[in-house]
Amino acid sequence: MLQFLFLVSLGTTKDQIADNVKEKKLSSGSLGGGDGARPKVVTVKHPESNKPKPTVKKNKPILADLDVSKDFIRCKEDGVTRLDLSKSSISQLPSTVRDLTHLMEFYLYGNKLVTLPPEIGCLVNLQTLALSENSLTSLPDALAGLKSLRVLDLRHNKLNEIPDVALIRLGLRYNRLTAIPKSLSNCVHMDEFNVEGNAISQLPEGLLSSLCDLTSITLSRNGFTSYPSGGPAQFTNVYSINLEHNQIDKIPYGIFSRAKNLTKLNMKENQLTSLPLDVGTWCNMVELNLGTNQLTKIPDDIQCLHCLEVLILSNNLLRKIPASLGNLRKLRVLDLEENKIDSLPNEIGFLRDIQKLIVQSNQVTTLPRAIGHLTNLVYLSVGENNLSYLPEEIGTLENLESLYINDNPNLHNLPFELALCTNLQIMSIENCPLSQIPAEIVAGGPSLVIHFLKMQGPYRAM
């Protein structure tokens, strides 16, 4: 403590010496020359000295906007058809934008625009206008005059409404839209409809049906409580439908009867309690996401989805998996996490192409021996269950790279066949008693456990 105090005192003496040197340079009209004046030299500030940051921030957009005017002049003189001013801190466009009548592509994403000047409507040759990641709350009516416009990107703004436009591609994700205008039906050549992240609860009657070239529909993260009105005709040419994170409680019977091209359906995070009786007719489905709903049963007709490769059923209320699931011979990913499943059917062994099987957080007590037939399995997660043993057939999973068996409170031993999984890179055994394996081995981690199992079995010479 004494040494510390001495150092502080020594530092103060140096400061005083420096102050004395400064004070000798002050004129007689300065703040003063004694020790009492020193704190004033340190603490006295100009009244405006606390405001430099706001002043700098305020000037930046002004300088950027001045640069925009220069860019416009150069653009006009050079006759360029593509202008990219993205991420330039622009807060407003000058009215001289009207002079850029030759412009065909205009990129302004990642700026600070709150509005657009009406003169934007003079860009009669404009085909692409990119305005994503700004702070636009409205758009001028003059935008409707851009008859050549084909692509309008308005993603990540603060729009409450959109103008009447006829486009091929319209980006509206993550705005504040509560409704879509009926006039959008004029975009007859639009191939993608994406309004993710708004506050829309319904679409104009027949809107999707009128957009006959649509192949992809994304209505995720809105306020839909039911499927859009318009019947099966609205999905005739669609291959992908995303309704994730809404409040839909059922998929209408026959709604996909004309959707012969439908390959991807995402209904994650809704309120589904059951699947429609005609689920077996979704014959071209490749990816089906039904995670985070309230499903209590999967119908046997699921076996008719012969093209299915990805099936997500996590976070539901399922207790059983139908044996017919074994007929989904093309299945690569099966996610059953967070349900109430107590067993898997032996027929799961028919899923020879499966690469990822997730049964984490259920009530499974045993794994079927048929799991040994899943020789293409790369990822197996059966943690947080009630397993008391692993079948010795697990040793045939020659391609297994990740194995999660953590948090199985009744798992006291592991089969030495596990050492045959030579491609195993990750094995999670946390919170498993493994009492029949020496404690020092378990404490050494998964790699030491595998080595121990290898030495215990008839494969130790390998």
N, C-alpha and C positions, 0 to 999 in steps of 0.2 A: 504493500500500500504506500509505503514511504517512497519507494522508487517511482511509483506511478505519479504521485503528487509532484515529485521533483521534475519529472518529464513535462508535466502540464505547465509548471511554473517556468521551465526553461523555454517552452514553446511560446508562452506569453511574453517573455522578455524579448524574444526575436521579433514578435509582432510589434512590440513597443519601439524597438530600434527602427523597424521599417517605417512606423508611423512618424517617428521623429524626423527621418530623412525626408518624408513627404511634406511634413509641416514646414520645414525650412524653405521649401519651394513655394509655399503659399504666400500670396500677397497679404498686406495688412488688412485688406477688406474681405479676407476669406472667412470660413466658418469659425475659426479660432485656432489657438496653438497649444492649449494645455491638454492634460490627460482627459479632462472632462469632455473635450471636444471630439475625442476619437470615436466614441459610439455614434456621434452624429454623422461622421464621414461614412460609416458602415451602413447605417439604417435609413438615412434621409434619401427618399426617392422622388422622382418626378411624378406628379399626380397621374400621368398617363402611362407610367412605366409598366403597369400591370396589364396593358391591353395590346401588346405586340402581336400575340397569336391570332386573336380575332381579326386584326387588321390585315395580317398576311393572308389568312384564309379568304377574306373578303376580296382581296385583290387578285388571287389566283384565277378565279373564273373569268374576271374581266380581261386579264391578259390572254387567257385561252380564247375568249370570244373574239378578241381583236385578231388573233391568229387565224380564226375561222374565216373572217372577212378576207384575209390575204390568201387563204387556201382557195376560197371561192373565185377570186380574181385569177389566180394561176390556173385553176380548173377550167375556167371559161376561155382563157387565152390559149391554153394547150389543147382544148377540145377533147379532154379525156372523158370516157364514158363510165369509169368506175372511180368512186371516191370513198376512201376509208378514213374516217375520223374517230374511230372507236377509242375509248379510254383516253380521252383528251381533256377531261375536266370541263367540258362545254356545258354551260348552264342555259344558253339560249342561242337560237339560230337567227342571224340577221335576215332582214327582208330581202337582201340581195340574193337569197337562195333562188328567187324567181328567175335569175339569169342562167341557171344551170339546166336549160331545157334539153340539152343533149345527153344529160346524165341518164344512165340505164341501171346502175347499181350504186346504192348509197348506204354505207354502213356507219351507224352511230351508236352502237351498243356500248354499255359501260360508261355513260356520261352522267350528267346531272340535269338533264332536260325535264322540265315540269310541264311544258306545253310546246306546241309547234306553231309557227306562224302560218297564217292562211295562205301565204305565198307558196307554200309547199305544193299546193295544187297546180302550180304552173309547170311542174316537171312532167310534161306530157309523155315523155319517152321512158319514164322510170318503170323498171320491171321488178326490182328488188329493193325493199326498204327495211333495213334492220335496226330496230329501236329497242331491243331487249336490254334489261338491266339499267333502266333509267327511273325516273320518278313521275312518269306521265300519269295525270289524273283524268285527262280528256284529250280528244283528238278533234281537229277542225273539220267542219263539214266539207271543206274544200278537198279533203282526201278522196272523196267520192269521185272527183274529177280525174283521178289518175287512171285513165282507161287502159293503160298498158300494164298496170301493176299486176304481178302474178304471185309474188311472195312478200308477205308482210309479217315481220317478226316483232311481236309485242310482249314477249315473255318477260316475267319479272318486272312489272310496273305496278301502278296503283289505279288502273282503269276501272271505272264503274260501268262504262258502256263502250260500244264500238260502232264505228260508222258503217254505212252501207257500202260494201265493197264486193267485187267479184274476183275471186282469187283461186289459185291452185293450192297454195300453202299459206295457212294463217296460224301463227303461233300466239296462243293466248294463255299459256300456262302461268300460274302464280300471279294473278291480278286480284281484283276485288269485285269481279263480275257476279251479279245475282241473277242475270238473265241473258239469253242469247237472242238477238233480233231474228225475226222471221225472214228478213231479207237475206240472211246468210244462205238461204236455199238457192240464191243466184250463183253461188260458187259451185256450179254443177261439175266442174272438173277437179274439185278438191279430192285428194286421195288420202289425206290424214286429218282427222278431227281430234284435237287435243286441247282440253280445257282444264287440265289437272290443277289443283290448288286454288280453286275459286270458291264461291258460295252459291253455286247453282243447285237448285232442287228439281228442276224440270226443264225440258227442251220444248221448243215450239212444236205443235202437232205436225207430224210428218216430216220434220226437218231432215232426219237422217235418211229417210226413204228417198227424198228428193236429191240427195247427194249420192247419185248412183255409182260414182267411181271410187267411193270410199273403200279402203282396204284395212285401215287401222282406226280404231275409236278408243280414245282415252278420256274417261270421265272420273278418274280417281281423285280422292281428297276433295269431295264436294259435299252436298247435302241431299243426295238422292235417297229416297226411301223406297223406290220401285224402279223397275226398268223403264226406259224412255218409251212413251207411247208411239205406236207406229207398226207394231206387230213384226212378224218374221221378215217382211219385205225390207226392213231397214238394215238387215245384216246379210243380204244376198251375196255380196262380193267380199265381205269382210273376212280377214284372216286372223285379226288380233283384236280382242276386246278387253279393256282394263277398267274395272269398276272398283278397284281397291279403295278401302277406307271410306265407305259410305254407310248408309243405314238400311240397306236392302235386306228384306227378310225372306224373299223367295225368288227363285228363277222361274218365270212363267212356263207352263207346259207348252211345248211346241214353238217356243220363241226362236229356236235355232233350226227349225224344220227346213228352211231354205238356205241356211248357212253351210253350204257344202264345202266351202273353203276354210272354215274356221279351224284354226290349229292351236290358238293360244287364248285361254280364258283365265283372267285373274279376278277372283272374287274375295281376295284376302281382306280381313278386317271388316266384315259386315255382320249381319244378324241372321244368317241362314240357319234354320233348324232341320231342314231336310233338302234332298235333291229331287228334281222333278222325275216323274215316272218314265219319261222318255230319255233319260240320261244315256241309255244304251245306243241312241241314234246319233250321238256325237262322234261318229265313226272316224273322222279325220283329226280328232284332237291329239295334239302332241304334248302340250304343256297345260296342266290344270292345277290352279292354285286355289284351294279352298281353306287355307289356313286362317286361324283366329276367327272362327264362327262358333255356332252352337250345335253342330251336327252330332247326333247321337248314333247314327247308323249310316253305313255305306251300302247301297243296294247291290245285289249280286250282278245286276246288269252292267256294272262297271267293267266287267270282263269283256264287253263288246268293244271297248275302246282299244282296238288292236294296234293303233299307231302311237299310243300313249308312251312317252319317254320320261316325263317328269310329273309326279303326283305329290302335291303338298297338302297334307291333312293335319298339320301341327296345330296345337292350341284349340282343340275341340273337346267334345265330351264322349268320345268313342271308347267303347269297352271291348269290342270285338272287331277283328278284321276278317272280311269274308274270304273263304277258301278260294273263291272264284278269282281273287286278285292274282292268283298264280298264273292265270291265262294272259296276263299282260306281258308277253314275252319280250317286248322291246323296251320295257321299263329300265331306265338308267338311274333315276333318283326317286327314292321313296322316303318321305319325311312324315313321321308319326309322332314327333316330339310333343310333350305336354298334353297327353290324353289320360285315359284311365284303363288302358289296355293291360290285361293280365297274362296274355299269351299270344304267340304268333302261330298261324297255321303251318302245318308241314309243307303245304303247297307253295310256300314262299321259296322253297328250293328250286322251283321251276323258273325263277327269274334269273336266268343264266347271264343276262347282259347287265344286271344291276351293278353299279359302281359305288353308289352312296346310299347307305341304309341308316336312318336315324330313328331310334326308338327311345331316345333320352327322356327322362322324367315321366315314366309310366309306372305300372305296378307289375311288371313282368317278373315271373319267378324262375322260368326256364326258357332257354332258347332251343328251338327244334334242331335235331341232329342234321336235318336237311340243309341247314345253313352252310354246311360244308360244300354244297354244290355251287355256291356263289363264288366261283373261282375268279371272276372279274372284279370282285369287291375291292375297292381301294380305301373306303372310309366306312367304319362301323362304330356307331355311337349307341351304347346300351347303358350308359351311366344313369345314376339316380333311379334305380329300380330295386327289385327285391331278389336279385339273382343269388343263388347259393353255390352255383358252379357254372363253368363254361364247358360246352360239349367238346370232347377231344377232336371232333371233326373240324374244329376251328383251325387246326394245323394245316388243312388243305388250302387255305386262303393265301395262295402264293403271291398274290398281287397286293395284299393288304399293307397299307402304309400308315394308317391312323386308326388306333383302337382306343375307345373311351369306355372304361368300365368303372369309373370313379363313383363313389357314394353308393355302393351296394353293401349295406351293413351286414349281410349274411354271407358275403363272399370270403371264405377262409382259405381257399387254395386255388391254384391255377394249374391247368393240365400242362404236362411237359411238352405236349404237341405244339404248344404256342411258340416254342423255339423254332419251329419249322417255317414260321412266317418271316422269311429272310429279308423281305423288303420293308419290314416294320420300322418306321422312323419315329412315330409318336405313340406313346402308350400312357394313358392317364389312369393311375391306380389310387389317387387320393381318397382318403376316408373309406378304404376297404380294410377290414381287419387282417386278412391274409395271415392268420395265426399259425398256419401249418408251414409257413416259410419263415426261416430264421429272421428275427427282428433286424439284425444288422444287415441282412441282405435287402430287406424291404427299405430300410433307411438309406441304402445306397442308391435307390432310384430304379426306374424301369429297366435300364440297360443291365444292371447287375442282377435283377430278377430274371431276365431272359437268359442270361449266362448261367444262372443257377439252375433254371429249368432244363437247359440244354445238357448240363452235367448230370442231372438226375435221370434223364430218360435214356432210351437205347440209342439215341442219336448223338451221343457225346463225342463220337469219333469223327463227326462231320466237320 
